[in-house]
Amino acid sequence: MTDDETSHELTDRKFYKAEQEASFVEAHERTTPQQQDPAYRLAFRDTDFLLREELRPVRFQLELLKPEMLLDEAGIGSTLVIYGSARIPAPEEAEVVRAAASSPEQTAVAERLIAKSKYYEEARELARIAGRSAVVEDGKRHFVICSGGGPSIMEAANRGAEEVGAESIGLNITLRHEHTPNAYVTPHLSFQFHYFALRKMHFLLRARAVAVFPGGFGTFDELFELLTLIQTGKMQPIPIMLFGGDFWRRVVSFEALAEEGVVSAKDLDLFHIVETAAEAWGHITAFYGLDLA
């Protein structure tokens, strides 16, 4: 049946779909003052209206629904989330970082970042391992790599997946200084968020394991929210691997938190400190009882 034909079938839809109604509007010229005024626009086609302050709850719902629906349509059952710094260089970028330093202090920082480029390679390798595993259950793909879609460790994650022919997800956030997804995110799995809260929710909705590499405030925010959700019982335990024992023991004294009594000693069992992709993958497969060697 075409759009302009009348159906007499009992089970056929009797109301036009929104996209059909929108096409009817577009087919007519807007020749009168009433048609040309913004008030006359269909509400769901009126961007100015959707961006009003009062419509924030609607925008929240849209950011919840769009990735959820598209990931479901893509057959993604679960993800392996990789968090980490946007500043750690790939090994091949070490000289560029070194050359950009213009003072002894900056040189010292640059060298510490360059030393952590090994974690770029470990994130890349973990994504390769997960991509090669190609776990499929009930028609859904599992341990699909998911990153923040940006540079550095995030890029390494998406890059590793692409290198073994696997799709990967990127959850970008609109920032004044960072807008472009890295080149390795699968295009139809590349999402952009306005709200940090909704982005963080989507990181964890499908997460069945999380690898956390050295990073700054954003990485800490993501890690500690995850630990809090599991500690408080809002989320069931999943494997959490912190890459780089020297880094994590230097920047956070987890043992001191337990000694001070502000967390329980058993809370320190919520995560594992690891150094290599193989070690991290071993924790994941052991947790789920999978034979994916």
VOBA-1610 file (N, C-alpha, C; in pm, whole numbers, padded with zeros to 5 digits, always signed):
BEGIN
Met+00083-00120+00000Met+00000+00000+00000Met+00086+00124+00000Thr+00060+00221-00086Thr+00134+00348-00090Thr+00076+00444+00011Asp+00153+00554+00038Asp+00111+00649+00140Asp-00025+00711+00112Asp-00060+00727-00017Asp-00185+00796-00049Asp-00300+00700-00077Glu-00279+00572-00055Glu-00385+00475-00073Glu-00453+00447+00060Thr-00581+00419+00056Thr-00657+00389+00176Thr-00663+00237+00194Ser-00633+00194+00316Ser-00635+00051+00345Ser-00764+00014+00415His-00819-00099+00372His-00938-00151+00438His-00906-00280+00514Glu-00773-00305+00531Glu-00732-00423+00607Glu-00751-00398+00756Leu-00806-00498+00825Leu-00836-00482+00967Leu-00711-00456+01050Thr-00601-00521+01013Thr-00481-00514+01096Thr-00386-00401+01056Asp-00413-00329+00949Asp-00323-00222+00907Asp-00331-00102+01000Arg-00220-00033+01011Arg-00211+00088+01091Arg-00300+00197+01029Lys-00375+00266+01113Lys-00466+00369+01065Lys-00412+00511+01083Phe-00312+00528+01166Phe-00248+00657+01181Phe-00117+00657+01104Tyr-00086+00768+01038Tyr+00041+00778+00967Tyr+00155+00787+01067Lys+00269+00733+01027Lys+00389+00744+01110Lys+00439+00888+01107Ala+00521+00922+01208Ala+00571+01059+01219Ala+00651+01099+01095Glu+00732+01005+01043Glu+00812+01039+00925Glu+00724+01064+00804Gln+00608+00996+00795Gln+00517+01021+00686Gln+00451+01158+00700Glu+00408+01189+00821Glu+00348+01320+00845Glu+00447+01431+00812Ala+00573+01413+00850Ala+00674+01513+00821Ala+00692+01532+00671Ser+00684+01421+00596Ser+00699+01432+00450Ser+00581+01507+00388Phe+00462+01495+00449Phe+00347+01571+00398Phe+00372+01720+00413Val+00430+01757+00529Val+00457+01898+00555Val+00560+01951+00456Glu+00666+01872+00433Glu+00772+01916+00343Glu+00723+01928+00199Ala+00620+01854+00165Ala+00570+01856+00028Ala+00492+01983-00006His+00454+02058+00096His+00377+02180+00073His+00465+02304+00091Glu+00452+02398+00004Glu+00528+02522+00016Glu+00475+02603+00133Arg+00567+02670+00199Arg+00527+02754+00312Arg+00510+02897+00260Thr+00390+02924+00219Thr+00365+03051+00149Thr+00294+03155+00233Thr+00233+03112+00344Thr+00160+03209+00426Thr+00242+03249+00547Pro+00213+03365+00605Pro+00285+03406+00727Pro+00272+03304+00838Gln+00157+03240+00847Gln+00137+03139+00953Gln+00230+03020+00934Gln+00243+02973+00809Gln+00329+02858+00782Gln+00476+02890+00801Gln+00513+03017+00784Gln+00653+03056+00793Gln+00698+03085+00935Asp+00603+03101+01025Asp+00639+03130+01164Asp+00685+03003+01235Pro+00790+03012+01321Pro+00838+02892+01393Pro+00731+02820+01474Ala+00629+02893+01517Ala+00523+02829+01597Ala+00452+02719+01521Tyr+00455+02726+01388Tyr+00382+02632+01305Tyr+00459+02502+01281Arg+00587+02500+01314Arg+00666+02380+01289Arg+00615+02263+01372Leu+00627+02144+01315Leu+00602+02024+01395Leu+00699+02023+01513Ala+00649+01996+01632Ala+00734+02008+01751Ala+00858+01922+01742Phe+00844+01798+01688Phe+00960+01709+01684Phe+01058+01745+01572Arg+01021+01840+01484Arg+01112+01887+01381Arg+01168+02027+01414Asp+01129+02080+01528Asp+01165+02217+01566Asp+01285+02214+01660Thr+01405+02229+01604Thr+01527+02221+01684Thr+01533+02331+01789Asp+01493+02450+01753Asp+01494+02560+01850Asp+01407+02528+01971Phe+01294+02467+01945Phe+01205+02428+02055Phe+01269+02320+02141Leu+01329+02218+02077Leu+01389+02107+02151Leu+01506+02151+02236Leu+01569+02263+02202Leu+01685+02311+02278Leu+01647+02406+02391Arg+01519+02430+02411Arg+01477+02517+02521Arg+01509+02452+02655Glu+01530+02536+02756Glu+01564+02485+02890Glu+01457+02391+02943Glu+01331+02423+02915Glu+01222+02341+02968Glu+01220+02201+02909Leu+01288+02180+02799Leu+01288+02050+02731Leu+01404+01959+02775Arg+01476+01999+02879Arg+01588+01915+02925Arg+01545+01771+02955Pro+01432+01748+03022Pro+01392+01608+03046Pro+01373+01529+02918Val+01325+01594+02813Val+01306+01525+02686Val+01442+01491+02624Arg+01537+01584+02635Arg+01671+01559+02580Arg+01740+01447+02658Phe+01719+01440+02788Phe+01772+01329+02866Phe+01718+01196+02810Gln+01589+01192+02787Gln+01529+01068+02739Gln+01582+01031+02601Leu+01601+01129+02516Leu+01653+01102+02381Leu+01794+01045+02389Glu+01879+01100+02478Glu+02015+01049+02491Glu+02018+00911+02555Leu+01917+00879+02631Leu+01906+00743+02684Leu+01862+00646+02574Leu+01764+00686+02497Leu+01702+00595+02401Leu+01784+00572+02275Lys+01842+00677+02218Lys+01907+00661+02088Lys+02018+00556+02091Pro+02120+00568+02178Pro+02224+00464+02178Pro+02170+00327+02215Glu+02076+00323+02310Glu+02022+00194+02353Glu+01955+00122+02236Met+01877+00195+02160Met+01806+00135+02047Met+01901+00093+01936Leu+01998+00178+01904Leu+02089+00147+01794Leu+02185+00034+01830Leu+02230+00029+01955Leu+02316-00081+01997Leu+02240-00213+01997Asp+02115-00208+02036Asp+02032-00329+02033Asp+02011-00375+01889Glu+01983-00281+01800Glu+01965-00315+01659Glu+02093-00370+01597Ala+02210-00328+01651Ala+02338-00376+01600Ala+02374-00514+01656Gly+02290-00568+01742Gly+02314-00702+01795Gly+02421-00708+01902Ile+02439-00599+01976Ile+02543-00596+02080Ile+02482-00632+02214Gly+02525-00745+02266Gly+02472-00793+02393Gly+02547-00741+02513Ser+02680-00729+02500Ser+02760-00680+02611Ser+02888-00617+02559Thr+02954-00544+02647Thr+03075-00471+02609Thr+03190-00496+02707Leu+03309-00477+02656Leu+03430-00464+02737Leu+03468-00318+02730Val+03449-00246+02838Val+03473-00102+02841Val+03618-00074+02875Ile+03678+00018+02802Ile+03816+00057+02828Ile+03820+00206+02858Tyr+03857+00239+02983Tyr+03874+00377+03027Tyr+04023+00411+03028Gly+04054+00539+03013Gly+04194+00579+03026Gly+04219+00719+02975Ser+04341+00763+02993Ser+04381+00900+02964Ser+04364+00938+02817Ala+04337+01068+02796Ala+04337+01126+02661Ala+04473+01188+02630Arg+04574+01168+02715Arg+04703+01236+02699Arg+04822+01142+02678Ile+04806+01015+02708Ile+04918+00922+02690Ile+04941+00900+02542Pro+05062+00921+02492Pro+05085+00908+02348Pro+05102+00764+02303Ala+05070+00741+02176Ala+05109+00615+02114Ala+05261+00614+02105Pro+05325+00496+02108Pro+05472+00492+02103Pro+05530+00570+01986Glu+05462+00566+01872Glu+05516+00637+01755Glu+05506+00789+01766Glu+05433+00838+01869Glu+05419+00982+01889Glu+05511+01035+01997Ala+05597+00950+02050Ala+05681+00989+02163Ala+05768+01110+02133Glu+05830+01113+02016Glu+05919+01223+01984Glu+05845+01356+01971Val+05722+01350+01922Val+05643+01472+01911Val+05615+01529+02049Val+05579+01443+02143Val+05553+01486+02280Val+05680+01542+02344Arg+05790+01475+02321Arg+05917+01519+02378Arg+05958+01656+02322Ala+05940+01675+02193Ala+05980+01800+02129Ala+05893+01917+02172Ala+05770+01890+02213Ala+05678+01998+02251Ala+05710+02056+02389Ala+05791+01986+02468Ala+05827+02036+02601Ala+05924+02151+02589Ser+05896+02260+02660Ser+05979+02380+02648Ser+06044+02424+02779Ser+06037+02340+02881Ser+06099+02370+03009Ser+06138+02240+03076Pro+06227+02244+03174Pro+06265+02121+03245Pro+06144+02052+03309Glu+06051+02133+03362Glu+05933+02075+03425Glu+05847+02003+03322Gln+05827+02069+03207Gln+05748+02007+03102Gln+05816+01883+03045Thr+05948+01888+03039Thr+06022+01772+02990Thr+06003+01652+03083Ala+06005+01678+03213Ala+05986+01571+03311Ala+05847+01508+03296Val+05745+01593+03278Val+05609+01543+03260Val+05599+01465+03130Ala+05661+01519+03025Ala+05657+01451+02894Ala+05719+01313+02904Glu+05828+01301+02974Glu+05894+01170+02986Glu+05808+01071+03064Arg+05735+01122+03163Arg+05646+01032+03238Arg+05530+00985+03150Leu+05479+01075+03066Leu+05373+01034+02973Leu+05425+00934+02871Ile+05543+00960+02819Ile+05602+00870+02720Ile+05626+00732+02781Ala+05667+00728+02907Ala+05688+00600+02974Ala+05560+00519+02982Lys+05447+00590+02986Lys+05318+00520+02994Lys+05263+00481+02857Ser+05337+00509+02750Ser+05289+00470+02617Ser+05278+00318+02603Lys+05344+00245+02692Lys+05331+00099+02689Lys+05186+00058+02715Tyr+05112+00143+02788Tyr+04972+00110+02816Tyr+04884+00134+02693Tyr+04926+00222+02605Tyr+04858+00235+02475Tyr+04862+00100+02404Glu+04978+00038+02405Glu+04994-00092+02338Glu+04915-00201+02409Glu+04908-00194+02543Glu+04832-00297+02616Glu+04682-00282+02592Ala+04634-00158+02584Ala+04492-00136+02552Ala+04461-00186+02412Arg+04550-00159+02322Arg+04536-00204+02183Arg+04533-00357+02176Glu+04622-00421+02251Glu+04629-00567+02250Glu+04506-00629+02317Leu+04456-00569+02426Leu+04336-00621+02490Leu+04218-00616+02394Ala+04208-00508+02317Ala+04100-00497+02219Ala+04116-00602+02109Arg+04240-00630+02069Arg+04262-00734+01968Arg+04214-00870+02020Ile+04251-00900+02145Ile+04214-01030+02203Ile+04061-01042+02209Ala+03995-00938+02259Ala+03849-00942+02270Ala+03785-00951+02133Gly+03840-00877+02036Gly+03785-00881+01900Gly+03800-01017+01836Arg+03913-01082+01857Arg+03935-01215+01799Arg+03848-01322+01866Ser+03810-01299+01991Ser+03732-01401+02062Ser+03594-01420+02000Ala+03536-01310+01948Ala+03407-01316+01876Ala+03303-01398+01951Val+03279-01363+02078Val+03182-01436+02158Val+03040-01399+02114Val+02960-01499+02077Val+02822-01478+02037Val+02734-01575+02114Glu+02631-01521+02181Glu+02533-01604+02251Glu+02394-01548+02223Asp+02300-01636+02194Asp+02162-01596+02167Asp+02155-01489+02058Gly+02244-01500+01961Gly+02241-01407+01850Gly+02298-01270+01880Lys+02354-01251+01999Lys+02411-01123+02039Lys+02563-01134+02053Arg+02633-01027+02015Arg+02778-01023+02029Arg+02816-00974+02169His+02921-01034+02225His+02961-01000+02361His+03107-00955+02367Phe+03136-00878+02470Phe+03269-00818+02492Phe+03310-00731+02373Val+03212-00662+02314Val+03243-00565+02209Val+03314-00447+02274Ile+03425-00405+02214Ile+03504-00298+02274Ile+03427-00167+02272Cys+03429-00099+02386Cys+03362+00030+02400Cys+03458+00128+02469Ser+03484+00240+02405Ser+03570+00343+02463Ser+03499+00476+02461Gly+03566+00577+02514Gly+03511+00712+02512Gly+03521+00778+02376Gly+03577+00708+02278Gly+03579+00757+02142Gly+03682+00863+02111Gly+03762+00901+02210Gly+03859+01008+02190Gly+03998+00956+02158Pro+04101+01038+02188Pro+04239+01000+02156Pro+04304+00911+02262Ser+04431+00882+02241Ser+04516+00814+02338Ser+04465+00673+02370Ile+04445+00642+02497Ile+04402+00508+02537Ile+04272+00470+02468Met+04182+00566+02454Met+04055+00539+02387Met+04079+00500+02241Glu+04165+00573+02176Glu+04202+00542+02037Glu+04263+00402+02027Ala+04350+00371+02121Ala+04415+00240+02120Ala+04312+00127+02125Ala+04208+00146+02206Ala+04104+00043+02218Ala+04033+00021+02085Asn+03987+00128+02026Asn+03916+00116+01898Asn+04009+00069+01787Arg+04134+00111+01793Arg+04233+00072+01692Arg+04258-00079+01697Gly+04275-00132+01816Gly+04300-00274+01829Gly+04186-00358+01775Ala+04063-00315+01802Ala+03948-00388+01751Ala+03945-00385+01599Glu+03969-00269+01541Glu+03966-00258+01395Glu+04072-00346+01331Glu+04188-00357+01396Glu+04298-00434+01338Glu+04267-00583+01324Val+04170-00631+01401Val+04133-00772+01387Val+03995-00787+01323Gly+03948-00679+01260Gly+03822-00685+01188Gly+03698-00683+01274Ala+03711-00634+01398Ala+03596-00630+01489Ala+03541-00488+01497Glu+03411-00477+01514Glu+03349-00346+01535Glu+03374-00300+01678Ser+03370-00169+01699Ser+03387-00114+01834Ser+03305+00012+01848Ile+03274+00044+01972Ile+03185+00155+02006Ile+03267+00274+02056Gly+03222+00394+02024Gly+03281+00516+02078Gly+03172+00604+02136Leu+03185+00642+02263Leu+03087+00729+02329Leu+03153+00864+02355Asn+03144+00951+02258Asn+03207+01083+02270Asn+03120+01178+02352Ile+03184+01280+02407Ile+03114+01385+02480Ile+03148+01519+02415Thr+03049+01607+02403Thr+03075+01738+02344Thr+03152+01824+02443Leu+03271+01863+02405Leu+03356+01951+02485Leu+03405+02066+02398Arg+03440+02176+02461Arg+03486+02291+02385Arg+03612+02262+02308His+03695+02170+02360His+03826+02147+02298His+03838+02010+02233Glu+03731+01930+02232Glu+03742+01793+02178Glu+03609+01751+02118His+03602+01738+01988His+03475+01705+01925His+03482+01584+01831Thr+03600+01552+01779Thr+03609+01453+01672Thr+03636+01313+01727Pro+03557+01215+01689Pro+03586+01076+01730Pro+03718+01032+01667Asn+03788+00941+01734Asn+03909+00888+01671Asn+03871+00807+01547Ala+03968+00789+01460Ala+03941+00734+01326Ala+03907+00585+01327Tyr+03919+00520+01442Tyr+03902+00374+01446Tyr+03766+00329+01498Val+03684+00422+01546Val+03550+00385+01593Val+03466+00342+01473Thr+03389+00236+01489Thr+03298+00193+01383Thr+03193+00303+01363Pro+03181+00357+01242Pro+03094+00474+01222Pro+02952+00461+01274His+02887+00347+01250His+02748+00337+01295His+02737+00305+01444Leu+02852+00294+01511Leu+02853+00274+01657Leu+02923+00391+01726Ser+02926+00505+01659Ser+02989+00626+01712Ser+02880+00722+01758Phe+02878+00749+01889Phe+02771+00830+01948Phe+02829+00955+02012Gln+02749+01060+02014Gln+02790+01186+02075Gln+02689+01223+02183Phe+02740+01262+02300Phe+02654+01296+02413Phe+02672+01441+02455His+02564+01497+02504His+02569+01628+02568His+02584+01612+02719Tyr+02517+01511+02774Tyr+02514+01492+02919Tyr+02614+01384+02964Phe+02705+01422+03053Phe+02800+01326+03107Phe+02727+01211+03176Ala+02619+01242+03248Ala+02549+01139+03324Ala+02495+01029+03233Leu+02439+01067+03120Leu+02384+00967+03028Leu+02495+00889+02960Arg+02604+00958+02929Arg+02719+00888+02869Arg+02772+00782+02966Lys+02790+00818+03093Lys+02842+00721+03190Lys+02744+00605+03211Met+02615+00634+03203Met+02517+00527+03214Met+02533+00427+03100His+02553+00479+02978His+02566+00389+02864His+02697+00310+02868Phe+02801+00365+02927Phe+02922+00286+02946Phe+02893+00158+03023Leu+02806+00166+03122Leu+02789+00055+03214Leu+02665-00031+03189Leu+02570+00017+03109Leu+02448-00062+03087Leu+02478-00200+03029Arg+02573-00206+02936Arg+02607-00333+02872Arg+02743-00387+02918Ala+02810-00319+03006Ala+02946-00359+03045Ala+02944-00493+03118Arg+03030-00584+03073Arg+03050-00710+03143Arg+03193-00723+03194Ala+03276-00624+03162Ala+03412-00613+03216Ala+03460-00472+03185Val+03547-00421+03272Val+03600-00285+03255Val+03750-00286+03281Ala+03825-00232+03186Ala+03969-00215+03200Ala+03998-00067+03217Val+04069-00033+03323Val+04095+00107+03355Val+04245+00132+03347Phe+04285+00217+03254Phe+04425+00250+03234Phe+04457+00382+03305Pro+04584+00413+03324Pro+04618+00541+03386Pro+04546+00657+03320Gly+04496+00747+03403Gly+04420+00860+03352Gly+04403+00967+03457Gly+04330+01070+03421Gly+04311+01184+03509Gly+04173+01189+03572Phe+04120+01311+03590Phe+03994+01328+03661Phe+03880+01247+03597Gly+03872+01249+03463Gly+03764+01178+03396Gly+03770+01029+03422Thr+03891+00972+03414Thr+03909+00830+03439Thr+03876+00796+03584Phe+03919+00882+03676Phe+03889+00859+03819Phe+03739+00864+03843Asp+03673+00961+03780Asp+03528+00974+03794Asp+03459+00846+03750Glu+03498+00795+03635Glu+03436+00674+03581Glu+03466+00553+03669Leu+03590+00541+03714Leu+03628+00427+03797Leu+03555+00427+03930Phe+03556+00541+03998Phe+03499+00543+04133Phe+03348+00536+04132Glu+03285+00584+04026Glu+03140+00562+04016Glu+03111+00413+04000Leu+03189+00345+03917Leu+03170+00201+03899Leu+03191+00127+04030Leu+03299+00157+04101Leu+03325+00091+04229Leu+03214+00117+04329Thr+03163+00240+04330Thr+03054+00275+04422Thr+02928+00197+04390Leu+02895+00184+04261Leu+02776+00111+04222Leu+02782-00035+04267Ile+02899-00095+04255Ile+02912-00235+04295Ile+02920-00246+04447Gln+02995-00157+04511Gln+03008-00160+04657Gln+02873-00147+04726Thr+02786-00061+04672Thr+02656-00036+04734Thr+02549-00134+04689Gly+02582-00225+04599Gly+02486-00324+04554Gly+02391-00276+04447Lys+02415-00158+04392Lys+02330-00109+04284Lys+02361-00182+04153Met+02479-00242+04146Met+02521-00313+04026Met+02589-00443+04069Gln+02567-00549+03997Gln+02632-00675+04029Gln+02780-00668+03992Pro+02865-00743+04061Pro+03009-00739+04033Pro+03041-00781+03890Ile+03139-00716+03834Ile+03197-00754+03705Ile+03348-00743+03720Pro+03427-00805+03631Pro+03572-00790+03640Pro+03614-00644+03615Ile+03693-00591+03707Ile+03749-00456+03694Ile+03900-00470+03704Met+03970-00431+03599Met+04116-00442+03597Met+04180-00304+03589Leu+04268-00274+03684Leu+04342-00149+03683Leu+04481-00177+03627Phe+04511-00118+03514Phe+04641-00140+03449Phe+04746-00046+03507Gly+04857-00105+03553Gly+04970-00025+03598Gly+04977-00011+03748Gly+05033-00111+03813Gly+05041-00108+03960Gly+05117+00012+04013Asp+05229+00047+03950Asp+05308+00161+03999Asp+05225+00289+03997Phe+05150+00309+03889Phe+05069+00430+03877Phe+04961+00432+03985Trp+04882+00327+03994Trp+04767+00330+04085Trp+04810+00335+04230Arg+04918+00267+04264Arg+04962+00271+04405Arg+05020+00407+04441Arg+05070+00478+04341Arg+05124+00612+04367Arg+05015+00716+04383Val+04909+00708+04300Val+04809+00814+04299Val+04691+00789+04392Val+04668+00662+04429Val+04560+00629+04522Val+04609+00525+04621Ser+04592+00554+04749Ser+04627+00455+04849Ser+04500+00381+04891Phe+04466+00277+04815Phe+04346+00202+04847Phe+04356+00137+04985Glu+04475+00087+05017Glu+04493+00023+05147Glu+04470+00122+05261Ala+04513+00248+05241Ala+04492+00350+05345Ala+04343+00376+05367Leu+04264+00370+05261Leu+04120+00388+05276Leu+04062+00279+05368Ala+04109+00156+05347Ala+04062+00047+05433Ala+04113+00063+05576Glu+04239+00103+05589Glu+04296+00122+05723Glu+04225+00233+05799Glu+04181+00335+05729Glu+04108+00445+05792Glu+03963+00409+05822Gly+03919+00296+05770Gly+03784+00249+05799Gly+03675+00308+05712Val+03713+00385+05609Val+03611+00447+05524Val+03565+00354+05412Val+03638+00247+05388Val+03592+00136+05305Val+03628+00008+05380Ser+03564-00102+05343Ser+03595-00230+05405Ser+03713-00295+05334Ala+03783-00379+05405Ala+03895-00451+05344Ala+03849-00534+05225Lys+03728-00589+05235Lys+03676-00670+05125Lys+03648-00587+05000Asp+03631-00455+05016Asp+03607-00369+04899Asp+03729-00364+04808Leu+03845-00395+04862Leu+03966-00396+04780Leu+03970-00516+04687Asp+03876-00610+04707Asp+03867-00725+04617Asp+03779-00697+04495Leu+03724-00577+04488Leu+03637-00542+04375Leu+03714-00524+04245Phe+03846-00511+04255Phe+03927-00487+04135Phe+04057-00565+04143His+04121-00579+04027His+04251-00645+04018His+04349-00548+03952Ile+04468-00539+04005Ile+04574-00462+03940Ile+04650-00555+03847Val+04662-00515+03722Val+04726-00599+03619Val+04827-00515+03542Glu+04909-00585+03463Glu+05009-00516+03381Glu+04993-00543+03232Thr+04933-00656+03199Thr+04927-00694+03058Thr+04785-00727+03015Ala+04765-00719+02883Ala+04635-00754+02827Ala+04601-00900+02852Ala+04699-00987+02841Ala+04675-01130+02862Ala+04629-01156+03006Glu+04691-01087+03100Glu+04653-01103+03240Glu+04509-01056+03262Ala+04473-00943+03204Ala+04338-00890+03218Ala+04236-00984+03156Trp+04266-01034+03036Trp+04173-01126+02970Trp+04157-01255+03050Gly+04263-01296+03116Gly+04254-01414+03202Gly+04155-01394+03315His+04153-01274+03375His+04055-01246+03481His+03913-01250+03427Ile+03895-01198+03307Ile+03761-01196+03247Ile+03711-01337+03220Thr+03793-01417+03155Thr+03750-01553+03122Thr+03730-01639+03246Ala+03814-01618+03348Ala+03798-01694+03471Ala+03669-01656+03542Phe+03637-01527+03544Phe+03517-01479+03611Phe+03392-01543+03551Tyr+03388-01554+03418Tyr+03269-01605+03350Tyr+03279-01755+03317Gly+03391-01817+03352Gly+03407-01958+03326Gly+03410-01989+03176Leu+03478-01902+03100Leu+03485-01918+02955Leu+03616-01980+02912Asp+03610-02063+02812Asp+03730-02123+02755Asp+03758-02054+02623Leu+03827-01938+02629Leu+03849-01856+02510Leu+03996-01836+02484Ala+04081-01923+02534Ala+04225-01907+02514Ala+04262-01917+02369
//
